Amino acid sequence: MIQIVEHTAVENPSAVAATLAATGLPVRVRRVWAGERVPDTVDGMVALVVLDGPAGAPAAQLALLRAALDAEVPVLGVGTGARLLALAADGGAGSYAPSDGDPPQGALHDHADHADHTDHAPAPHDEGDVRVLRIGPSAWGVRLHPVHPVPYADGVYGRFAALVADRAERTTTRAFFTRRAATWDERFTDDGPRYAAAAHRMELRSGQRALDVGCGTGRVLPALRDQVGPAGVVAGVDLTPAMLTAAARQGRGAQGHLLLADACRLPLRTGAVDGVFSAGLLNHLPDPRRALREWARVTAPLGVLLLFHPSGHAERAARHGRPLAPDDPLTEGNLLPALRATGWRTACYEDAPHHFLLRAVRTAD
């Protein structure tokens, strides 16, 4: 959902809202001038837009903007919204107010996803009659020259909409996990031994190379390190920077390399690993077959894939009072054909009351 914060009845969001609505993503407007409250979290947001309005720095809006920056939710601040964005980026200690003497610095940066870029230092750019403030990888502040009408910003709005649409899936994931990362292990302390036991069923050998895709806080990395030993290589990949930060704080960076990357676009060469572990991820991806194909690409022939969850797939559905959907990617009738089609041979499929586990072997090319 795209969240728009409207400060006044006069400064309505029609121009930017129409552009964003064209992405096909739902748009929700919070009219703070009419007494509506801004959300407490960025859960479910794929973008946040804060419009122009009166001076001031409302604490709730600054908190929401900081949360969006932390989770790399695309943010667009217009007028007052740009000032609040700058305040949120520097912790409230100051604001950015470009002068007419600022040197032009060209058009907006390309919108490639530089996932490892966390610098929130404001960087101004000229775009004709529009001043654009770039903060981090996905936050823009727009300050219009007062003598020109709003439509001069339409080009910026269009680029922002394209960015939002391109990143919608990963934004939703990061928004959900960022604020939960610090306490993730505390919530699931009982799962640790079961994760370790599942990882050991990969039967890796000393000196081999293991990868945990969707590693979160890295709780399975010690078990993978135990199998491959000091001569082996262990890595964990996750899409959410806050999860990797939590993993590092737990000391798990000493057990393996922590990589920020998309599960469907791994920064590894073909055949780089001997085993892939993934827990609770595959059925949440928009294209499970694409993921399985990518995991097969980075796995050497006869390497192993192990999918795991600490509760049974069918049991979880029954517990929530719903049947398994016909297209559920983890049901045996869907998962096994998908594995065959993407370069895997199934060795074991278990959907027991207390765990879900699949073990597959990479077929020889």
Secondary structure, DSSP 8 states (H G I E B T S, - for coil): -EEEEE--SSS--HHHHHHHHTTT--EEEEEGGGT----SS-TT-SEEEE---SS---HHHHHHHHHHHHTT--EEEETHHHHHHHHHHTTTS------TTS----S-------TT------EEEEETTEEEEEETTTEEEEEE-TTS-GGGGHHHHHHHHHHHHHHHHHHHHHHHHHTTGGGHHHHTGGGHHHHHHHHHTT---TT-EEEEET-TTTTTHHHHHHHHTTTSEEEEEES-HHHHHHHHHTTGGGTSEEEE-BTTB-SS-TT-EEEEEEES-GGGSS-HHHHHHHHHHHEEEEEEEEEEESS-HHHHHHHTT----TT-TTSHHHHHHHHHHTTEEEEEEEEETTEEEEEEEE---
